[in-house]
């Protein structure tokens, strides 16, 4: 432990910690802009400067390692004046049309300008209106709001191993660009939105479709249905003043009805449907490989995360056969809404508008993929992020604290605990194992209370295995097989597993990959800020909801049983293949 003083207060922190870490241990707030706990140290913005006894100049606390006997001062006149000037310089080249900015009220630069009372322009205004890149259906890039902190660049490189963004040029011409400064939609961008989540200003935001949804709701000719993803229920409250991890499932349903949606359904329903189709697809591949000794693509890899899919299409297109052919739950929902639901409800599918509430910006891209129209129409019409729904609720003048609880509508609204945990990394794997093991053996998975804890946790890569004992006669070839699985969250971690697979060294049968750290609960469309502590609280909330569900296995969902009886007939059947499965394409690097 290293002993030092901050503002004359003694503190001990581990060797290797920074002055910023030590200050936070004392609950002394030092402002930051380029710093983010998910990312490496940069020391670019200098807003976090402090005074160190004996030093000739002010020091960036985020990049200053602690040392024994160090004396630090965080609030001297020199420090406050330096921070104020830095903020003023940033504002001089930042287009400050704050009232029109998507990040108004949730902008770190705006917060600092208020805190340091930057009321007048001390420096000449050199901001200019720059081109706003709206080429992507997921992400909008506005260079006039960029403060060149490089958090987006470090996010794209370190967390996601994509490097769609980089620092170009030098000095006053330095800016954040894509390769050859091409529009975002035409470079290797996975649309994951982690850059949006980490951007401290309005330079990177999601593409907003709120007004289009309001227009659809207001059109009497349209039948507008909405689906909500598992992770939304444990994060929406943060946009409305709740603490992270607060579950608002039933009041959210009420709010959606009062907003004007004709039906409020649950993406968890098609998460359960995904498990049935994906689980049987895995069993089919295992049968081909282990019983029939055929060449088959194992391990099979999950296909729920559209950011991950696009990453594989760009970076490891030769491994596309390993992907499950299942659509994501979002797209499955759109397909059955405009076929099965349309028939049952007696609504012309041409008049149905499907709106998704997702924790993910990549879902906006997924919805416009040309493959996603197996119903004869575009499966999903509009995708809103958790943040966008929070804004709609505010626009509607609703307060979740005083709204009554209500339940999802039937037919596409029933779900299980297995579907809820889709929102956390490892959740798809756990849900699949709960069902697949029982299909193979007729017995529940041998873990206490169905909780397959080895696949849980926010670590970047996790491994687990389960030995199959006493399978049903038709699966006797699986007796004693040790089913090996792996889970990765964050594309840089996915890259590790894909390199292993590309070399022919993968020992697994089944791999789950989510593009975002923590899985969907850490998605690019989630409330800001999102960090390790927030992700942990959301995960705890997701698993709590699972434990409280009456049914916790996908194959026991009564509405899933009914859709197979009335419409799909059987997993991997003709209708399932038409509506619920798809293909993916190799993309340029």
C-alpha positions in Angstrom: 0.0 0.0 0.0 1.2 3.5 -0.8 0.6 6.3 1.7 -0.1 9.9 0.6 -2.1 12.9 1.5 -4.8 14.6 -0.5 -5.9 18.0 0.8 -4.0 17.2 4.0 -6.1 14.0 4.4 -4.1 10.7 4.7 -5.0 7.9 2.4 -3.5 4.5 1.5 -4.0 2.9 -1.9 -2.4 0.0 -3.7 0.8 0.5 -5.6 0.0 1.3 -9.3 -3.1 3.4 -8.4 -3.4 6.9 -9.6 -4.0 10.1 -7.8 -7.5 10.1 -9.3 -8.1 6.7 -7.7 -6.9 7.9 -4.3 -9.1 11.0 -4.5 -12.1 8.9 -5.3 -11.4 6.6 -2.3 -11.7 9.8 -0.1 -14.9 10.8 -2.0 -13.1 13.9 -3.4 -14.5 14.6 -6.9 -12.0 15.5 -9.5 -13.6 16.4 -12.9 -12.6 14.3 -15.9 -13.5 14.2 -19.6 -11.1 11.9 -21.4 -11.0 9.5 -18.5 -13.3 6.5 -18.3 -12.9 3.5 -16.0 -13.6 1.1 -18.9 -10.6 2.4 -20.8 -6.8 2.9 -20.6 -5.3 6.1 -19.2 -5.0 8.9 -21.8 -4.4 12.2 -20.0 -5.6 14.1 -23.1 -8.0 16.7 -21.8 -6.1 17.9 -18.6 -9.4 18.8 -16.9 -8.4 16.6 -14.0 -5.2 18.6 -13.1 -4.1 18.8 -9.5 -1.3 20.5 -7.6 1.5 18.3 -6.3 3.8 19.7 -3.6 7.3 20.2 -5.1 6.2 19.9 -8.7 6.8 22.9 -11.1 3.6 22.3 -13.1 0.1 21.0 -12.5 -0.3 17.3 -13.0 -3.1 15.2 -14.7 -4.4 13.1 -11.8 -5.8 10.4 -14.1 -2.2 9.6 -15.3 -0.2 10.4 -12.2 0.8 7.2 -10.2 0.8 7.6 -6.5 4.1 7.6 -4.5 4.9 7.4 -0.8 4.8 10.8 0.9 3.1 12.5 -2.0 1.1 15.6 -1.1 -1.7 16.6 -3.5 -4.1 19.5 -3.5 -7.2 19.4 -5.7 -8.9 22.7 -5.0 -6.3 25.5 -5.0 -6.9 28.8 -6.9 -4.3 27.7 -9.5 -6.1 24.4 -10.0 -9.6 25.9 -10.3 -8.4 28.6 -12.7 -6.6 26.0 -14.9 -9.7 23.8 -15.1 -11.9 26.8 -15.9 -9.6 27.9 -18.7 -9.4 24.3 -20.1 -13.2 24.2 -20.2 -13.4 27.6 -21.8 -10.9 26.5 -24.5 -13.0 23.4 -25.2 -16.2 25.5 -25.5 -14.4 27.9 -27.9 -14.3 25.2 -30.6 -17.5 23.3 -29.5 -20.8 24.2 -31.2 -22.8 25.1 -28.2 -26.4 24.8 -29.5 -27.1 22.8 -26.3 -30.9 23.1 -26.4 -31.0 21.3 -29.7 -28.4 18.7 -28.8 -29.5 15.1 -28.2 -27.2 15.0 -25.1 -28.6 18.1 -23.6 -28.9 17.5 -19.8 -26.7 14.4 -20.0 -23.5 16.0 -21.3 -20.3 15.9 -19.3 -18.9 19.1 -20.9 -22.2 20.9 -20.2 -22.0 19.8 -16.5 -18.5 21.1 -16.1 -19.4 24.4 -17.8 -22.2 24.8 -15.2 -20.0 23.7 -12.3 -17.2 26.1 -13.2 -19.7 29.0 -14.0 -18.5 29.5 -17.6 -20.9 32.3 -18.4 -19.0 34.4 -20.8 -16.8 33.7 -23.8 -13.2 34.4 -22.7 -11.7 33.1 -26.0 -12.7 33.7 -29.5 -15.4 31.4 -30.8 -13.8 29.2 -33.5 -16.6 26.6 -33.6 -18.0 25.9 -37.0 -21.0 23.9 -38.3 -19.5 20.7 -39.7 -21.0 17.9 -41.7 -23.2 15.6 -39.6 -22.8 12.0 -40.7 -26.3 10.4 -40.7 -25.3 7.6 -43.2 -25.7 4.8 -40.5 -29.1 3.7 -39.4 -27.7 3.3 -35.9 -25.2 6.1 -35.1 -24.9 9.8 -35.8 -21.5 11.5 -35.8 -21.4 15.3 -35.4 -17.8 16.6 -35.5 -18.8 20.1 -34.4 -19.5 18.6 -30.9 -16.2 16.6 -30.7 -13.7 17.7 -28.0 -11.1 15.2 -29.3 -10.9 13.4 -25.9 -10.4 10.1 -27.9 -12.7 8.1 -25.7 -14.5 6.8 -28.7 -11.2 5.8 -30.4 -10.0 3.9 -27.3 -13.4 2.3 -27.0 -13.5 1.0 -30.6 -9.9 -0.2 -30.4 -9.6 -1.6 -26.8 -13.0 -2.8 -25.9 -14.2 -3.8 -29.4 -11.1 -4.5 -31.4 -12.8 -2.9 -34.4 -10.8 0.4 -34.9 -13.5 2.0 -37.1 -12.5 5.4 -35.6 -9.0 6.8 -35.4 -7.2 10.1 -34.7 -6.3 11.8 -38.0 -4.1 14.9 -38.7 -2.2 17.0 -36.2 -2.5 20.2 -34.2 -5.5 22.4 -34.8 -6.5 20.0 -37.7 -6.7 16.9 -35.5 -10.0 15.2 -35.7 -11.6 11.8 -35.1 -12.2 10.1 -38.5 -13.1 6.8 -40.0 -10.9 5.1 -42.6 -10.3 7.6 -45.5 -13.0 9.7 -43.7 -15.7 7.6 -45.3 -19.3 7.8 -43.9 -19.9 5.5 -40.9 -22.2 3.2 -42.9 -19.4 2.4 -45.3 -16.6 1.4 -43.0 -16.0 -1.5 -40.7 -18.4 -0.4 -38.0 -20.4 -3.0 -36.1 -23.0 -0.4 -34.9 -22.6 -1.6 -31.4 -22.8 2.0 -30.0 -20.2 1.6 -27.4 -18.6 4.8 -28.8 -21.9 6.5 -28.1 -22.1 5.2 -24.6 -18.5 6.5 -23.9 -18.7 9.8 -25.7 -18.9 12.7 -23.1 -20.6 15.1 -25.5 -23.1 15.0 -28.4 -20.5 14.1 -31.0 -21.7 10.5 -31.2 -25.4 9.7 -30.6 -27.9 7.1 -31.7 -30.1 7.8 -34.7 -33.4 8.9 -33.3 -36.7 7.6 -34.6 -39.0 8.9 -31.9 -41.0 11.2 -34.1 -41.6 8.4 -36.7 -43.0 6.2 -33.9 -45.3 9.1 -32.6 -46.5 9.5 -36.2 -47.3 5.8 -36.5 -49.2 5.8 -33.1 -51.2 8.8 -34.2 -52.2 7.2 -37.5 -55.7 5.5 -37.0 -55.0 3.2 -39.9 -52.0 1.6 -38.2 -52.0 -1.1 -35.6 -48.8 -0.4 -33.6 -47.3 -3.1 -31.4 -44.3 -2.8 -29.2 -41.8 -5.3 -27.9 -39.4 -4.7 -25.0 -36.0 -6.5 -24.6 -35.0 -8.2 -21.4 -32.3 -5.7 -20.4 -34.6 -2.6 -20.8 -36.7 -3.5 -17.7 -33.6 -3.2 -15.4 -32.2 0.0 -16.9 -35.1 2.2 -18.1 -35.6 3.6 -14.6 -32.2 5.2 -14.8 -33.4 7.6 -17.5 -36.2 8.6 -15.1 -34.3 9.2 -11.9 -34.1 5.7 -10.4 -30.9 4.1 -9.1 -29.2 1.6 -11.4 -30.7 -1.9 -11.2 -34.2 -0.8 -10.3 -36.7 -3.1 -12.0 -39.7 -1.3 -13.6 -41.2 -4.1 -15.7 -44.9 -3.7 -14.9 -45.0 0.1 -14.7 -43.1 0.2 -18.0 -45.9 -1.9 -19.6 -48.5 0.6 -18.2 -46.5 3.5 -19.6 -46.3 2.0 -23.1 -50.1 1.5 -23.1 -50.7 5.1 -22.1 -48.2 6.3 -24.8 -50.7 4.7 -27.2 -49.4 1.4 -28.4 -52.2 -1.0 -29.4 -50.5 -4.0 -27.9 -47.6 -4.3 -25.5 -45.6 -7.5 -26.0 -42.4 -8.9 -24.6 -39.2 -9.8 -26.6 -38.7 -12.4 -23.9 -41.4 -14.4 -25.7 -39.3 -14.8 -28.7 -36.2 -15.2 -26.6 -37.9 -18.4 -25.4 -38.7 -19.2 -29.0 -35.0 -18.7 -29.9 -34.0 -21.2 -27.3 -36.3 -23.8 -28.7 -35.0 -23.3 -32.3 -31.4 -22.8 -31.3 -31.3 -25.7 -28.9 -32.7 -28.0 -31.5 -30.2 -26.7 -34.0 -27.4 -27.5 -31.6 -28.7 -31.0 -31.0 -29.0 -31.5 -34.8 -25.3 -30.5 -35.3 -24.2 -32.7 -32.4 -26.2 -35.6 -33.9 -24.5 -35.1 -37.3 -21.1 -34.9 -35.8 -21.1 -37.5 -33.0 -23.6 -40.1 -34.3 -23.5 -39.8 -38.1 -19.8 -38.8 -38.2 -20.6 -36.0 -40.7 -18.6 -32.9 -41.4 -20.4 -30.1 -39.5 -19.6 -26.7 -38.2 -18.9 -27.0 -34.5 -18.8 -25.2 -32.2 -22.1 -23.6 -33.0 -22.1 -19.8 -32.1 -25.1 -17.8 -31.0 -26.6 -15.2 -33.3 -28.6 -13.0 -31.0 -26.2 -10.0 -31.1 -26.3 -8.0 -34.4 -23.1 -6.1 -33.5 -21.3 -9.5 -33.1 -22.8 -10.8 -36.4 -21.5 -7.8 -38.4 -18.1 -8.1 -36.7 -17.9 -11.7 -37.8 -19.0 -10.8 -41.3 -16.1 -8.3 -41.6 -13.3 -10.0 -39.6 -13.8 -13.7 -39.8 -16.2 -14.3 -42.7 -14.8 -17.8 -43.2 -16.3 -18.8 -39.8 -19.9 -17.8 -40.8 -21.0 -21.4 -41.1 -20.5 -21.8 -37.3 -23.2 -19.2 -36.6 -26.6 -20.4 -35.6 -29.0 -19.8 -38.4 -31.6 -18.4 -35.9 -32.6 -14.8 -36.2 -32.3 -12.7 -33.0 -35.4 -12.6 -30.7 -36.1 -9.1 -32.0 -36.4 -10.3 -35.6 -38.2 -13.4 -34.7 -40.8 -11.3 -33.0 -41.3 -9.1 -36.1 -41.8 -12.2 -38.3 -44.4 -13.8 -36.1 -46.1 -10.5 -35.3 -46.8 -10.0 -39.0 -47.9 -13.6 -39.6 -49.1 -15.6 -36.6 -50.3 -12.6 -34.6 -51.9 -10.9 -37.6 -53.9 -14.1 -38.3 -55.0 -14.5 -34.7 -55.9 -10.8 -34.3 -57.5 -10.5 -37.6 -55.3 -7.5 -38.6 -53.9 -6.9 -42.1 -50.1 -7.3 -41.7 -49.7 -4.3 -44.0 -51.2 -2.2 -41.3 -49.1 -3.6 -38.4 -46.2 -1.4 -37.3 -43.7 -3.3 -35.1 -41.6 -1.1 -32.7 -38.8 -2.5 -30.7 -37.4 -1.1 -27.4 -33.8 -2.3 -27.3 -30.7 -1.7 -25.2 -28.7 -1.8 -28.4 -28.0 0.6 -31.3 -27.0 -2.3 -33.6 -30.6 -3.5 -33.5 -31.4 -0.4 -35.6 -29.1 -1.7 -38.3 -30.4 -5.3 -37.9 -33.9 -4.2 -38.6 -33.0 -2.7 -42.0 -31.0 -5.7 -43.2 -32.5 -7.0 -46.5 -32.6 -10.5 -45.1 -35.1 -9.5 -42.4 -38.4 -9.6 -44.4 -39.4 -13.3 -44.3 -43.0 -12.3 -43.3 -43.4 -10.7 -46.7 -42.9 -7.3 -45.0 -40.1 -5.6 -43.1 -40.1 -7.6 -39.9 -39.4 -4.7 -37.5 -40.3 -1.2 -38.6 -38.6 1.0 -35.9 -36.1 0.4 -33.2 -35.8 2.7 -30.2 -33.1 2.5 -27.5 -33.8 2.5 -23.8 -32.7 6.2 -23.8 -35.3 7.0 -26.5 -38.1 5.3 -24.6 -37.2 7.3 -21.5 -37.5 10.4 -23.5 -40.9 9.3 -24.9 -42.2 8.7 -21.4 -41.1 12.2 -20.4 -42.8 13.7 -23.5 -46.0 11.9 -22.6 -45.9 13.4 -19.1 -45.8 10.0 -17.4 -44.3 9.3 -14.0 -43.5 5.6 -13.4 -43.6 6.2 -9.6 -47.3 6.7 -9.6 -48.3 4.4 -12.5 -50.1 1.1 -11.6 -48.6 -2.2 -12.5 -49.9 -4.1 -15.6 -49.1 -7.3 -17.5 -47.9 -7.8 -21.1 -50.6 -8.7 -23.6 -51.2 -12.3 -24.3 -50.2 -14.3 -27.4 -46.7 -12.8 -27.7 -46.3 -11.7 -24.1 -45.7 -14.7 -21.9 -42.1 -15.5 -21.0 -39.9 -17.4 -18.6 -37.0 -16.7 -16.4 -34.8 -18.2 -19.0 -35.7 -15.4 -21.4 -35.2 -12.7 -18.8 -31.5 -13.7 -18.4 -30.9 -13.1 -22.1 -30.1 -9.6 -21.0 -26.9 -10.6 -19.2 -23.7 -12.1 -20.6 -24.0 -15.9 -20.3 -27.8 -15.7 -20.1 -28.4 -17.2 -23.6 -26.1 -20.1 -22.7 -27.7 -20.7 -19.4 -31.2 -20.6 -21.0 -30.1 -23.0 -23.7 -28.6 -25.5 -21.3 -31.7 -25.5 -19.1 -33.7 -26.6 -22.1 -31.2 -28.7 -24.1 -30.2 -30.9 -21.1 -33.8 -31.6 -20.3 -34.6 -32.4 -23.9 -31.7 -34.8 -24.0 -32.1 -36.5 -20.6 -35.7 -35.8 -19.5 -34.2 -34.4 -16.3 -33.6 -30.9 -15.1 -30.1 -29.5 -15.5 -28.0 -30.7 -12.4 -27.5 -27.2 -10.8 -29.2 -25.9 -7.7 -32.4 -24.0 -8.5 -31.5 -24.2 -12.2 -28.8 -21.5 -11.6 -25.9 -22.5 -13.9 -23.4 -20.2 -12.0 -20.3 -21.2 -14.0 -21.6 -19.3 -17.1 -22.5 -16.2 -15.0 -20.4 -13.1 -14.3 -19.0 -10.1 -16.1 -15.6 -11.6 -17.0 -14.6 -11.1 -20.6 -14.3 -14.9 -21.3 -15.9 -17.7 -19.3 -15.7 -21.5 -19.8 -17.9 -24.2 -18.5 -18.8 -27.8 -19.1 -21.6 -30.3 -18.3 -21.4 -34.1 -18.5 -24.5 -35.7 -20.1 -25.7 -38.7 -18.1 -28.5 -41.1 -18.8 -29.8 -39.5 -22.1 -33.0 -40.6 -23.7 -32.6 -43.6 -26.1 -32.7 -41.4 -29.2 -29.7 -39.5 -27.7 -27.8 -42.5 -26.4 -24.7 -41.5 -28.5 -24.4 -38.5 -26.1 -23.9 -40.7 -23.0 -20.9 -39.4 -21.1 -20.2 -36.6 -23.5 -18.7 -33.5 -21.8 -20.5 -30.6 -23.4 -18.0 -27.8 -23.4 -19.2 -24.2 -23.8 -17.6 -20.7 -23.7 -19.0 -17.2 -23.3 -17.5 -13.9 -24.4 -18.7 -10.4 -24.0 -17.1 -7.5 -25.8 -15.7 -7.9 -29.3 -12.1 -7.9 -28.2 -12.8 -11.0 -26.2 -14.8 -12.5 -29.0 -11.7 -12.0 -31.2 -9.7 -14.3 -28.9 -12.1 -17.1 -29.3 -12.4 -16.6 -33.1 -8.6 -16.7 -33.5 -8.6 -20.0 -31.6 -11.4 -21.4 -33.8 -9.8 -20.1 -37.0 -6.6 -22.1 -36.1 -8.7 -25.2 -35.6 -7.9 -25.3 -31.9 -11.4 -24.6 -30.3 -12.3 -27.3 -27.8 -16.0 -26.1 -27.5 -19.3 -27.4 -28.7 -21.3 -24.2 -28.2 -20.2 -20.5 -27.8 -22.2 -17.5 -26.8 -21.0 -14.1 -27.9 -22.4 -10.7 -27.1 -20.9 -7.6 -28.7 -21.1 -5.3 -25.6 -19.4 -5.6 -22.2 -21.7 -7.3 -19.8 -24.0 -8.4 -22.6 -27.2 -6.5 -23.5 -27.4 -4.8 -20.1 -24.2 -2.9 -21.2 -25.5 -2.2 -24.7 -24.8 0.9 -26.7 -28.4 2.1 -26.3 -28.5 2.0 -22.5 -28.6 4.9 -20.1 -25.5 7.0 -19.6 -23.4 6.6 -17.6 -22.8 2.9 -18.0 -19.8 1.5 -16.2 -18.7 -1.7 -14.4 -20.6 -0.9 -11.2 -23.8 -0.1 -13.1 -23.5 -3.2 -15.2 -23.1 -5.3 -12.0 -26.3 -3.8 -10.5 -28.3 -4.4 -13.7 -27.1 -8.0 -13.8 -28.2 -8.6 -10.2 -31.6 -7.2 -11.1 -31.9 -9.5 -14.1 -31.1 -12.6 -12.1 -33.5 -11.5 -9.3 -36.3 -11.3 -11.8 -35.5 -14.8 -13.2 -35.7 -16.2 -9.6 -39.1 -14.7 -9.1 -40.6 -16.1 -12.4 -43.2 -18.9 -12.1 -41.7 -20.6 -15.1 -38.0 -20.6 -15.6 -37.5 -22.9 -18.6 -38.2 -21.8 -22.2 -39.8 -25.1 -23.3 -42.5 -24.7 -20.6 -43.8 -21.4 -21.8 -47.5 -22.0 -22.5 -47.6 -19.5 -25.4 -44.5 -21.1 -26.9 -46.2 -24.5 -26.7 -49.3 -22.9 -28.4 -47.5 -21.3 -31.3 -46.0 -24.6 -32.2 -49.3 -26.4 -31.9 -51.2 -23.8 -34.0 -48.7 -22.4 -36.4 -45.0 -23.5 -36.4 -45.8 -27.2 -36.0 -42.2 -28.3 -34.9 -38.8 -26.8 -34.2 -36.6 -26.5 -37.3 -39.7 -27.3 -39.4 -40.7 -25.7 -42.7 -42.5 -22.7 -41.2 -39.8 -22.2 -38.6 -37.1 -22.1 -41.3 -39.0 -19.6 -43.4 -39.8 -17.2 -40.6 -37.2 -17.7 -37.8 -34.0 -18.6 -39.6 -31.8 -16.6 -41.9 -28.3 -16.3 -43.5 -25.4 -13.9 -43.2 -22.9 -12.4 -45.7 -19.2 -11.9 -46.0 -18.3 -8.2 -45.9 -15.2 -6.3 -47.0 -12.5 -5.4 -44.4 
